[in-house]
């Protein structure tokens, strides 16, 4: 899975692209389709967990899942 983490500050906007290996979920073909319900469901769950990790950092942090593979 690859996603972008957007970290906004008062002066500039930074983007970080990282890769996370998820071992608790088996890959299914539907996860490769960004328009599928399966993609959106897992992307929302992963994004929420990543945003939770960064909740104590000042400013607005947003995590967006780009793909599962």
N, C-alpha and C positions, 0 to 999 in steps of 0.2 A: 504494500500500500504506500502511496506517496501523497503527501499533502503539503500545503503551504501554510506557514504560520505568519500572520501579519501583525507586526508590532508597531503601533503608532506612537510617536513622541511629539512634543511641542514643536520641534524643529524639523524633523524629517520623518519619513515613513520608511520602515525597513521590512523586507520580506525574507523569510528563511524557508528553504525547501529541505525537508527531511524525509527519510524513509523509515518506516516502522514495520517490523515483522510481527504479525499477529499469529500466534500459535494456537489460540483457543477456538478458532473458527476455520473450517475447511473452505477453500476457494470453490465457488460455484460459478458457472458461466454467467449467471445473471449479475454478478458483482462487476463484471467487465463492461456492463451497459449502464452508463451514467443516468439513463432515463428510467431505469427499473426501480421498482419499489424496494427490492432487496438492497440495491446500491444506496439509496437514500436512507434507509433504516440504519444500516451499518455505519454509513458516513456520519449521520447525526450522532450516533452513540460514540464513535471515536472522536469526533470533533468536540463534543461536550467534555469528554475525559481530558483531552489535551488542553482545552481552555481552562479546566479546573486546575491543572498543574500550574498554569501561569496566572492564576487569579490574584496573587499577591504582588504582582508587578504593576507599577503605576502605569496608567494610560489604558488604552483599549487594545485588547488582544483578541484576534479572531483566527480560528483554525478552519481551513477548508480542505476537505479530502479531494484530491485530484483524480486518483484512480486506485483501483485494486487490481493486483495481478498475481 
